[in-house]
Amino acid sequence: MRASLILAMAVWLGAGPAPAQDDPPRQAPGSTVPLTPPQQGYPLYPDPQLPRSGDAEQLPPPSEQVVAGLSSDSVAITASFDGSDILIYGAVKRETPIPPGLPLQIIMTVEAPAQELTIWRKSRHFGIWINSDKVEVGAAPGFYAVATSGPLDEILLPEWDSRYRISLPLALRAFAGELEVEDAVPYTEALIRRRQANGLYRLDEGSVKLVDQTLFRADVRLPATLIEGSYKTRIFLLREGEVVDVYRASIDVRKVGLERWLYRLAFDQPLLYGLMSLAVAVAAGWAASAVFRKLRRA
């Protein structure tokens, strides 16, 4: 009993009031609150211009900011899908008059999910063309479009292009493993030429319409050979070749209806998909044979 009384007196004299349950937890000096998940218009992947959660200093907001939107943030791929047009529009938000100097410029990019691929080079041996040398690319977007308000090499400085990887040659993110060739540039250039010819890589200079250095818009054509995934859209605000502000959004591309059902069936139940394909082929062959027999009798 005496021990319990002494313990209670010690607690009452040395301990302060207990914190309320609603009080926020205390943090050590220099610690930061975790960032919230990315929302619409927030960066979809790390950006060198944005402060990290552990940085002590926060970058000041830019004097000019992009406020933009998309005509549609989703694309449905159906059996009759032959491409889609996305309207990207917006305005420049500023609290001060338009700065003097060179006029404002806008660059927009739309990028499909990246995939690994291998670029082969054919060589002729004993009169036969075969694959010889190769370059493995770790991440290459299946579709990449760049729309600008002026010539790209005139409105964007090379160092800023390298930082944000805007131009077509920089769309290929990284090489997978060690290079087996001395120079990989001809391989990547050949890939870009091939995809440009197929409409998968595009550079549309002057397609962004800019009015009074404030309002802008551009139409981006998405091809019929789209793959599913989240397409990254970036809008760059530039002055004198330097990036002032960046706006990011995403376009969700998904198969719907019969296309999606067949797509999921092929991956989830390949045996059933194969048997169904075989049955369809047999039925189509039997139907064609029956039609030709009737035509021959007639």
C-alpha angles and dihedrals in degrees: 000000000000090000092052091050092050091049092050092050091050092051093047093049099043106032125076127215114301114251117255117254092240093056113109115248115262120247132211116255112279095019121129136212113253115260119254120245115277116272133194109307093015119117112281094202135017117298123198091219096057121084116247123234092255097050115113095210127056121215114244116248115264119260089235122041134186119239108186145156142189129236087228133007095198137050123201117210111210134170090270096042111139101167137296139239119226120197114211114193139161150127140249115252116209136162095201134051119280108285117245122248131054116006123262119271133202131208124185127190131187115193130186122215112289123246137187118253142166123231112209129197118211121221130185115241121175090343095308126108111225137164110269119156124028143186120206115214115204098202127013123159115237089221129021127172128180120194120184140180091227143001107319097222091052101047100039127059116223094239091055090046089054091048096053099025095228107152123078097255090055094050088088101084107198146339120251112235127330120336115252093198132061096234123028096180096090089053095051091044090053091051092050092048091049094050092043089055089052093048094246096113117042138173110194106184115194094013094116110088112213121189121197091337088285115073124049140170140172138179117227118196116216113204126235092247095072123151124217120264145077112310114210116226120195129184116195124199111206138187122182091348096307127111110246100176140355129210121195134194137156137234116210112216116192139161114241137188120003092350093059093044092054091043093053092042092055092054102033099040109017094166093055090044091052093048091048091050090050091050091050091050092050092048092048091049093048091048092050091048091050092051093051092049091054092048091050092051091049 
